[in-house]
Amino acid sequence: MRHDETDQSLGAAGSRRGAGELEAAALAVLQAAGTALTPGQVRERLGGRLAYTTVVTILSRLHAKGVLSRVRTGRAYAYAPVADEPGLAARRMRGVLEAEDNREAVLARFVSGLSPADERLLRRMLGELPDADR
């Protein structure tokens, strides 16, 4: 970075934003777009303050995590989310569960921490409650 340039990944208070924050912002832009975008288009919709290479890195990381798909468009790639927000949340939950050895204990603790309404919803989805109780 040249001395006269500001670090484009700095927040308003001058502190660096975390990778997770930048990834979330880029993902939100792509979800709102409803179509695949190039890194330049994502950068523009993020306000144009991030370095192009920073946006490419963010999108490449999200692609490597399986969160984004990409297709070649000329010399660049265009990126799109592989799932909507509920799908991405489900993917994160699955990843946490798959990382644990005692899946039964994890699921039991998860379910025991649900609100009564969420527990009823889960039971309905699993077919344990009749439609009349919905």
HUPEGI-V809853 format. One record per residue. SS is DSSP state (2 for helix, 1 for strand, 0 for the rest). BURIAL is # if it has 16 or more other ideal C-beta (glycine too) atoms within 10 Angstrom, else .. Layout:
ss->SS burial->BURIAL
ss->SS burial->BURIAL
//
This chain:
ss->0 burial->.
ss->0 burial->.
ss->0 burial->.
ss->0 burial->.
ss->0 burial->.
ss->0 burial->.
ss->0 burial->.
ss->0 burial->#
ss->0 burial->#
ss->1 burial->.
ss->0 burial->.
ss->0 burial->.
ss->0 burial->.
ss->0 burial->.
ss->0 burial->.
ss->1 burial->.
ss->0 burial->.
ss->0 burial->.
ss->2 burial->.
ss->2 burial->.
ss->2 burial->.
ss->2 burial->#
ss->2 burial->#
ss->2 burial->.
ss->2 burial->#
ss->2 burial->#
ss->2 burial->#
ss->2 burial->.
ss->2 burial->#
ss->2 burial->#
ss->2 burial->.
ss->2 burial->.
ss->2 burial->.
ss->0 burial->.
ss->0 burial->.
ss->0 burial->#
ss->1 burial->#
ss->1 burial->#
ss->2 burial->#
ss->2 burial->.
ss->2 burial->#
ss->2 burial->#
ss->2 burial->#
ss->2 burial->.
ss->2 burial->#
ss->0 burial->#
ss->0 burial->.
ss->0 burial->.
ss->0 burial->.
ss->0 burial->#
ss->0 burial->.
ss->2 burial->.
ss->2 burial->.
ss->2 burial->#
ss->2 burial->#
ss->2 burial->#
ss->2 burial->#
ss->2 burial->#
ss->2 burial->#
ss->2 burial->.
ss->2 burial->.
ss->2 burial->#
ss->2 burial->.
ss->2 burial->.
ss->0 burial->.
ss->0 burial->.
ss->0 burial->#
ss->1 burial->#
ss->1 burial->.
ss->1 burial->#
ss->1 burial->.
ss->1 burial->.
ss->1 burial->.
ss->0 burial->.
ss->0 burial->.
ss->1 burial->.
ss->1 burial->#
ss->1 burial->#
ss->1 burial->#
ss->1 burial->.
ss->1 burial->#
ss->0 burial->.
ss->0 burial->.
ss->0 burial->.
ss->2 burial->.
ss->2 burial->.
ss->2 burial->.
ss->2 burial->.
ss->2 burial->.
ss->2 burial->.
ss->2 burial->.
ss->2 burial->.
ss->2 burial->.
ss->2 burial->.
ss->2 burial->.
ss->2 burial->.
ss->2 burial->.
ss->2 burial->.
ss->0 burial->.
ss->0 burial->.
ss->0 burial->.
ss->0 burial->.
ss->2 burial->.
ss->2 burial->.
ss->2 burial->.
ss->2 burial->.
ss->2 burial->.
ss->2 burial->.
ss->2 burial->.
ss->2 burial->.
ss->2 burial->.
ss->2 burial->.
ss->0 burial->.
ss->0 burial->.
ss->0 burial->.
ss->2 burial->.
ss->2 burial->.
ss->2 burial->.
ss->2 burial->.
ss->2 burial->.
ss->2 burial->.
ss->2 burial->.
ss->2 burial->.
ss->2 burial->.
ss->2 burial->.
ss->0 burial->.
ss->0 burial->.
ss->0 burial->.
ss->0 burial->.
ss->0 burial->.
ss->2 burial->.
ss->2 burial->.
ss->2 burial->.
ss->0 burial->.
//
